Amino acid sequence: MKYKLTDESRDTDGVTLYRIEALRAFGNVIVGELGGWVESEANLSHDGNAWVFRDARVYGDAWVSDNAWVSCDARVYGNALVYGNAWVFRDALVSGDAVVSGNARIYDNARIYGKTWVSGNARIYDNAVVSGNSVVSKE
């Protein structure tokens, strides 16, 4: 196991989230480092370098794995998946059945939801909204 849920909790959208704490060093994370917030261990993989930083929140059936990062005040929830080397940060939101993978970056106030797939080296940022049955990819 690379992290544990602490006793520190907060409420988001009627869901109780728990701050995470690193149990071992990996990637840019050091032992004892406090991370962001998850609803349960079902939201963040214990494998790879995936991590939830700062005040980022991951909940519902959302899953972060591989070497993906969710940081700052970003939120990932619903059935959303963030994996590979993808980053979701600042005030970005990824929800619904959205998938963010590869080296994709979702940041600032971008909103990704629905059955959207963002992959490769795609960058979605500022106040962009991608929804519906969309696919965004850049090699």
C-alpha positions as CSV (number, residue, x, y, z in Angstrom):
1,M,0.0,0.0,0.0
2,K,1.3,3.4,-0.9
3,Y,-1.2,5.6,1.1
4,K,-3.8,5.5,3.8
5,L,-7.0,7.5,4.5
6,T,-6.5,9.8,7.4
7,D,-9.1,10.7,10.0
8,E,-9.3,14.2,8.4
9,S,-12.6,14.5,6.5
10,R,-14.6,17.0,4.5
11,D,-18.0,17.0,2.8
12,T,-18.3,17.6,-1.0
13,D,-21.6,17.3,-2.8
14,G,-23.0,15.4,0.2
15,V,-20.2,12.8,0.1
16,T,-17.6,12.4,2.9
17,L,-14.1,12.6,1.6
18,Y,-10.9,11.7,3.4
19,R,-7.4,13.2,3.1
20,I,-4.8,10.7,2.0
21,E,-1.3,10.3,3.4
22,A,1.7,8.6,1.7
23,L,3.0,5.5,3.4
24,R,6.0,5.2,1.1
25,A,8.0,7.4,-1.4
26,F,7.1,7.2,-5.1
27,G,7.4,9.6,-8.0
28,N,7.5,13.1,-6.5
29,V,5.7,12.1,-3.3
30,I,7.6,11.6,0.0
31,V,6.7,9.4,3.0
32,G,4.2,11.1,5.2
33,E,3.1,13.7,2.6
34,L,-0.5,14.6,2.9
35,G,-2.4,14.5,-0.4
36,G,-5.8,15.5,-1.5
37,W,-9.2,13.9,-0.8
38,V,-10.8,10.7,-1.9
39,E,-14.1,9.0,-0.9
40,S,-12.4,5.6,-0.6
41,E,-9.4,3.5,-1.7
42,A,-11.6,2.6,-4.7
43,N,-10.7,6.0,-6.1
44,L,-6.9,5.9,-6.2
45,S,-4.7,3.0,-7.3
46,H,-2.0,1.8,-4.9
47,D,0.2,0.9,-8.0
48,G,2.2,3.3,-10.1
49,N,2.8,7.0,-9.3
50,A,-0.8,8.1,-9.4
51,W,-1.6,10.7,-6.7
52,V,-4.2,13.2,-5.6
53,F,-2.4,16.5,-4.5
54,R,-3.4,19.5,-2.4
55,D,-7.2,20.1,-2.3
56,A,-8.1,18.0,-5.3
57,R,-11.0,15.7,-4.8
58,V,-11.8,12.3,-6.3
59,Y,-15.1,10.6,-5.5
60,G,-18.0,8.5,-6.6
61,D,-16.9,5.7,-8.9
62,A,-14.1,7.8,-10.3
63,W,-10.7,6.1,-10.6
64,V,-7.1,7.5,-10.9
65,S,-4.3,5.1,-11.8
66,D,-1.0,4.5,-13.5
67,N,1.1,7.8,-13.3
68,A,-1.9,10.2,-13.4
69,W,-2.1,13.3,-11.2
70,V,-5.1,15.2,-9.9
71,S,-4.0,18.4,-8.2
72,C,-4.8,21.9,-6.9
73,D,-8.6,22.3,-6.7
74,A,-9.5,19.9,-9.4
75,R,-12.4,17.4,-9.1
76,V,-12.8,14.0,-10.6
77,Y,-16.1,12.2,-9.9
78,G,-18.9,10.1,-11.2
79,N,-17.6,7.3,-13.3
80,A,-14.7,9.3,-14.7
81,L,-11.3,7.6,-15.3
82,V,-7.9,9.4,-15.3
83,Y,-4.9,7.2,-16.1
84,G,-1.7,6.9,-18.0
85,N,0.4,10.1,-17.6
86,A,-2.6,12.4,-17.6
87,W,-2.9,15.4,-15.3
88,V,-6.1,17.2,-14.1
89,F,-5.3,20.3,-12.2
90,R,-6.1,23.8,-11.1
91,D,-9.9,24.2,-11.1
92,A,-10.6,21.6,-13.8
93,L,-13.6,19.2,-13.5
94,V,-13.8,15.7,-15.0
95,S,-17.1,13.9,-14.4
96,G,-19.7,11.6,-15.8
97,D,-18.2,8.8,-17.9
98,A,-15.3,10.9,-19.1
99,V,-11.9,9.4,-19.7
100,V,-8.6,11.3,-19.6
101,S,-5.6,9.2,-20.6
102,G,-2.2,9.3,-22.3
103,N,-0.4,12.5,-21.7
104,A,-3.5,14.7,-21.8
105,R,-3.7,17.8,-19.6
106,I,-7.0,19.2,-18.3
107,Y,-6.6,22.5,-16.4
108,D,-7.7,25.9,-15.3
109,N,-11.5,26.0,-15.5
110,A,-12.0,23.3,-18.1
111,R,-15.0,21.0,-17.8
112,I,-15.0,17.5,-19.3
113,Y,-18.1,15.4,-18.8
114,G,-20.5,13.0,-20.5
115,K,-19.0,10.1,-22.6
116,T,-15.9,12.2,-23.5
117,W,-12.5,10.7,-24.2
118,V,-9.5,13.0,-24.0
119,S,-6.2,11.3,-24.9
120,G,-2.7,11.5,-26.4
121,N,-1.1,14.9,-25.9
122,A,-4.4,16.8,-25.9
123,R,-4.6,20.0,-23.9
124,I,-8.0,21.3,-22.7
125,Y,-7.8,24.5,-20.6
126,D,-9.2,27.9,-19.7
127,N,-13.0,27.8,-19.7
128,A,-13.3,25.1,-22.4
129,V,-16.2,22.6,-22.1
130,V,-16.1,19.2,-23.8
131,S,-19.1,17.0,-23.4
132,G,-21.5,14.5,-25.0
133,N,-19.9,11.7,-27.0
134,S,-16.8,13.6,-27.9
135,V,-13.2,12.4,-28.6
136,V,-10.3,14.8,-28.4
137,S,-6.8,13.4,-29.1
138,K,-3.5,14.8,-30.3
139,E,-0.4,12.8,-31.2
